[in-house]
Amino acid sequence: MNWLINDNNKCESIFDIPVLSINDLRQEIIQMKKRVVGFFGKQENDNVHLFVVLADDSEGKLYVSSAIFPPEIKEYESLTQELPSFHMFEREFYEEFNIKPLNHPWLKSVRNHKNKYEFFEMKGDEIHQVAVGPIHAGVIEPGHFRFMCCGEKIYELEIQLGWQSKGVEQLFLTSHSNRLAESVCGDSVVAYNIAYSNLVESLSGCEITNKAQLIRLIALEMERCAIHIGDLGAIAGDIAYLMGASIFGATRTLVINTMLEISGSRFARGLIETGGVNYDIDLALSDKIVSVLDKVSNDVERTVKTMLKSPTVASRLEKTGIVSKETAIEMGFTGMTARASGVNLDTRFDYPDKWYKDIENRSTKADGDVYSRTRLRYKEIKQSIYIIKKFLKELEKYSTEPLRVHCPNKMKPDSFVVSMTEGWRGEVVHIAITDTNGKFSRYKIKDASFNNWYALALAVRNNGISDFPLCNKSFNLSYCGNDL
């Protein structure tokens, strides 16, 4: 077997990962046709060690293999020609190690644009370019969007990111902590902190209590709920449905203020610590959370149903910004972006822990347009509220358990672990390799946005340029999650 078969959050010896020639590894990847989760390099003296992690979501298993590039080998035949979902991964690997994927169709930098960035161009008397960003009129992060248009119709959108590349992965090698993990992506504090904590606990052989596990997951679902409600408000605002924008904005505040009561932070900063959590949810607070969420559920349901019944709303959302199911599979989109196109990927249910495995996960009608992404948010808000209530009830059984256990400072040497958590955008992936001293020698992060930014570029093709803000809001992808 040329692959190590692994589970989510399971620590394995680095020596158990097979090492193939790059040509053999390439052929194996093409033949297996599994979803790519990780494709990254590690400098080892003069060699570059390439690690590949593939996912079998139907079985809940991860497949890990590798290849070594000695210094004289600076190229290989691109995988993207056969498997388009590898296009961003190969670009990133080339950018970091200058090992060229030959015949890659779109070989450009991902973050570090040291030389002039050559944008795609179309020729024609009626073709014009529209450049937006990287500095925007609103309080948002930097990103550049280059549109090729004929009149009002978008023919092509190219998205240039990397404007705030900050070397996060390198920071984890020298000063990793929960505070760093929860600061990587500010709207996914809980998801990132859980992924990091699970990873460190796996490497340390640390088992946290049932109470701590449940409080973490309650916070994760509250984060999902809050962001989805906020995004419904943003979508409503972009189509001038002002009543919805106002109600969703106020309703989101109810959720994040409840998080404030739990942890002292509306975004749950400081809640999660390696070994458990720092704050409890007692019976009185649990009752209060349920009461607030009942109101949230009723307000969201009433507002969404009223909004989507409006013919003017439906005309703006339906058949706008379509990403087909076939495209979503081929390009490797993940999380909410994939689910809205009918690809039912969700780490919570594909790689379930003991808390999620008994929760029913029904798929919803999905046409890949803005309407589908709006409806999906509504469905997931209702689902998250159900899950939170279920976990709060479960939490009562473990009221006497400690919030935290001692987690050894020493991590297992020469080890490898993949930690995936389903954030509200999709899977947040943290991968770590330790050296002979039990210290991180490589730390790799992948946000769902890394997979999904290209979905936005595809969605706006043949749409009017005035539809771009609406399409953009319907995905709500992360700049900082890409610009690591």
N, C-alpha and C positions, 0 to 999 in steps of 0.2 A: 504494500500500500504506500503510495507516494504522498499521502496526506495524513496529517494528524487530525483525527476527529475529536472535536472539543465541544464543551458546553459553555453557555454564557456564564461568565464570572468564575470559571474553573481554572485554577492555576496548573500549569504544565511545565515540565522541564524544557528548556530551550534546546537541549540535545535530542529531544524526541521529535523535533520538527524536521522533516526530510529536507535535504538539500539536493536540488536537481540542476541540470544545465538549464540555461534560460530557454533554449529551444524546446527541451522536453517539458519544462514547466508551462510554456506557452501552449503547446499542444494539449496538455492535460486540462488547462483552463478552458480552452475552446471546446473540448469534448464534454467536459462536465456541465457546462452551461448553467452554472449556479450564480447567484447574485453576489456581486463584489461588495465587501464590507471594508476591506483594508488592502492597500497596495502602497507600500512605503519602504524606504531604504534606511539602512543603518551603516554608518561608517565603521569599518573594522580594520584598523591599520591602513593598508593601501587598498583594501578591497571594499566594495559596497555590497552589503547583504540585503537583497530584496525579499521582503515578506509579503505573502498574499493570504488574505482571509476571505473565504467564500462562505455564503450562507445558504443552507437548505432550510427554508422557512417552513416547509410542510412537515419536516421531521424535527425542527427545533435544534439543529446541529450546525456547528461551525467547522469548516475545513481549512487547515493551515498548512502551507508549504512555503518553500523558499528557493532562491537561486543566488549564487555569488558571482559578482562581476569583478574579475581581477583588473588591475589598472590598464591593461592593454585593450580591454574590451569596452568600447564607449558607445555601442549601439546594439539594437536588437530589432526584430521585426515587430511593428506595433500590433497590439491586441485590438485596438479600436476599430481597425478595418473589419474584423469579424464580430466584435462585441462592442457596439458604440457606447455602452455604459461605462467603459474604461476610459473615456476620453479625458475627463478631468484628472483622474488618478495618474495617467501617464504624463500629462502635462506637468503636474506637480512633481512627480519623480524626476523628470527631465530638468525642471527648474532647480531642484535641490542638488542633483548629483551630476548634471551635464551628461547623462547617458541617454542617447537619442532613440526614441521609438520611430524607426524608419517608416515612412509612408503614413504617418499620423495625419489625418485630414485637416487639423486645426491646431497646429503645434505653436501655441503662444504661451506667454507667461501667465501665471495664475495670480501672483501677488507682487513679486519683485520685478517691476517694469524698469530695468536698468537702462535699456535702450528704448528708442522710439517705438511705441506700440503701433503696429500697422493694422488699422481698422479695415474691415471688409468694405469694399466699395462697389456700387452699381453704376453703370454708365447709362446715359440717355438724356435727351433734352428735357424731359419732364421729371427726372429724378432729382430730388433734393435731400439734403441731410439735415437732421435736427439733433443737436447735441444738448444733453441735459446733465448737469452736474460736472464734476463731483461735489461741488458746493451747492446745496439746495436752499430753497427759500424757507423751508420749515426746519424744525429742530429734529433732524434725522442725521444718520451717519453718512459718510461720503461714499459715493458710487457714481460712475459715469455711464450714461446710456446714449448710444449712438443709433439713431433711427435712419433707415433708408426708406424714403417715402415717395409715392407718386400722388400728388394732391394730398388728400387726407389719409390715404390708405398706407399702412405700414407693410413694406415688403420684407424687411429684415431689421432685427434689433440685435446689436452687439452690446454686451454688458462687460465693462471693465471695472474690476474690483481690485482690492489690494492696497487701498489708500491708507489704511491704518494697520498694516501688518506690524505686529508688535512682538513677535518671537515668543509666543505663549508656551509652545512645546519645549523650548529651550529652558524657560523659567522653571518648568516642572522638574528638570534634572537637578536644579540647585536649591530650589526653595519651595518645593511642593507643599501644599497645605489645603485645608478645606476653604480657607478664605480666598486663595487663588482660584480654586476650582469654581466657586460660586461667582467669581468676577469675570470669567471668560466671556460669558454671554448674558447680559443683564436681564433679559426677559425669560431666561431658562435657568434661573439660580438653582432651583430644586433638582431639575433633571441632571445638570452638570455635577452638582455636589453628590447626588446619589451614585452616578456612574463612577466618579472618582473614589468615593468611600467604599463602594462594593469592590472595586479593584484593589485598593490598599488592604482591605480586610481579607480578601482572598489570598493575597501575597503574604499576609501576616498570620494566617490561620486563625482569624478572629471571628467568632460567632456572636452576632448581636442578638438582643432579646426580641421576642415577638412584639413587645410593646414598641420598641424602637422601630422595628420594620414597619409596623402599621402606621405610626405617626409620620414616617417618611413618605409612605404611599398616599396618605391623606393629603399631605402637603403637595405632592406631585399632582394629584387630581385637582386640587384647588388652584394650582398654577395653571393647569390646562383650562380649567373652567374660566378663570379670570381673563386669560389672554384671548380665548375664543369670544367671550362676551365683548371685550374691547374691540376685537376685529370686526364683529358684527356692527358695532357702532361706526367703525371707520368705513366699512362698505356702505352703510346707510348714508353717511355724510357725503361720500363721493357721488352718490346719485341724488343728492339734495333731499333725501328723506329725513328731514331734520328731527321729527318726533322720535324716530328710531335711534338716531345718533344720540339724542339727549337721554333717552331711557336706558340705552345700553351703557352709556358712560356712567350714569348714576348706579346702575346695577353692578357693574364691574367693581365700583368702589366698595360696595357691600362685601364682596368676596375678599378683596385685598385688605380691607380693614379687619376682617375676621382673622386673616393670617397675622395681622399686626397683634391681635389679642393673644395669639398662640405664642409668637416668638419675639415680639417687640419690633418686627420689621414687616412692612406690607409685602415685601418680596421674599420673605423667609430667610433673609441673610442671618447667619448665626444659629439657625435651627439645627442643622445637621453637622455632626462631628464624627470623625472616625471612631468607631466603637459604639455608635448609637446616635442619640439626639440630646440636645441641651434643655428642652422644654417639654413639659407634660401637657396632656389634655385630660383634665379631670371630668367627672360626670356633669358638673354644672356647665363647664365650657362646652362639653359635647352637646348638651341639650341646646345651648345657645347657637352653636354651629348649625344644628339641624333646623332650628327655627329660621335662621337667616337664609339657609339654602332652600327651604320651602318657599320663602318669598321670592328668592332669586329665580327658582324654577318656574313659578307662576308668572312672574313678570316677563321672563324670557319667552316662555311659550306664547303668552298673549301677544307680545310685541312682534315676534317672528311670524306668527300666523296672520296677523293683521297686515304686516309689511308685505309678505309674499302673496297675499290676495290682491294687492294693488296691481292693476294692469300696467301702470307706468313703471313700477318696480320690476315686474316680470320681464317687460320688454328690454330693460337695461341689463338684466342678469342672464337671461336665457340665451344660449348660443353665442355668448360673448366669451372670448378667451378660451377656446376649446383645446384641450390636450386629450387625445384619444387614449384608450386603454392600450392599444398596440404600441403607441409611441411611449407611453409611460413604462411599459415593460422593457422595450428595447433600450431606452435611455437610462434605465435604472433609477427612476424616480422613487422616492420613498415617503413614508409617513403620510400626512394628510394630503399632500399633493398626489400621491399614488392612489390613495383610497377614493379621492374625489373623481378619479378616472376609472374606477372599478377594479383596482388592484388591491386586494385586501391584505395589506402588510401592516402588522402592528406587533412590535416587540413584546408588549404585555401579554399577548395571547399566543404568539408564535413561539416564544421562549418563556413560558409562564413560570413564576415562582408559585409557592403553595397558596398564596392569597388570590392570585388571578386565575388559577387553572379552572376553578369552578364557575367563573363568571361567563355568562353567555354573551357572545359577541356577534350580533346579527349585522350583516352587511346592508348597505342602503343603496337605493337607486342612484346611479352616478353616470353622468354624461360628460364629465370632464370640463364643464364650463363654470363660469362664475356662480351661477345658480347652484350647481352641485357643491361647490366649495363653501357656499353660504349655508346650504342645508346640512352639510356634513358638520359644520361647526355647531349648529343647533343640536344635532343628534349627539355629538360628543359632550356637549354641556350637560344634557340630560343624563347621559351615561355616567359622566364623572360624578354628578350629584348622587346618583344611585350607588356608585362604588363607595363614595365617601361615607354615606349613611351606613352601608354594610360594614365597612371597616371600623367605624365608630362603635357599632354594636359589638363587633368582635373584640375591640380594644378593652371593653369592660371586663373581659375574662382575665386580662393580664395586668390589672391595676396595681398589683403588688410587685411586679417585676421592676428592676432598675432601668433607668433611661439609658445608661451607658455601662459598658464593661471595659475593662482594661484591654487595650490593643497593643501588642508588643511593638516596640519601635523598630525591631529588626524584621525586614522582609526576606522571603526566601531567595537565596542566590540563584543565578542562572535560570531564571524563570520567565514565563510568558503568560499573559492573561488578557482576555478580551472582555470588556464590560460594556454592555449595551443597555440603555434605558430609553423608554419611549417618552421623549419630551413632547410638548404639544405640537411642534412642527413635524416630528418624526424621530427616528432613532438618533440618539446621541451616543457616539462610540468613543470609548477611551481604551487604548491598548498600551500596555507597558511591558518592557523587557528589563530585567535586573541583571547586574553584573555579578562577579564572583563574591563581592562584598555585600550583596543584597541592596545595592543602590540602583536607582533608575539609570539605565544607560540609553534608553530610548523611550520617549513618551509621545504617542500619536493620538490626535483628536480628530474626529470627523463629525461635523454637524450635518443635519439633514439638508441644510441649505447648500452644502457643497455639491450634493447630488442634484438639487432642484432648481438652482438659478437658471439653468438652461430651459427649464419648463416655461418660465416666464417669457423668454425670448421666442419660444415656439408658439406660445399661447396668443401673442399679439399679432402674429402674421395674418395679413388680410383683414385686420380690424382697423377701425379708424384710430388715429393717434389720440383722439380725445378719450378713447377707451383704455389707454395705458394706465392712468392712475388707478382705475377700478380693478383692472387685471392685477396690478402690482399689489394692491391692498388684499386681493383675494388670496394671494399666496403668503404675503407678509414674511418674506425671507430675511435672513440675518446677514448683515454686512460683517459684523465682528465674528460671527460663527464661521465665515469663510476666510476672513483676513487674519488667520492665526499667526 
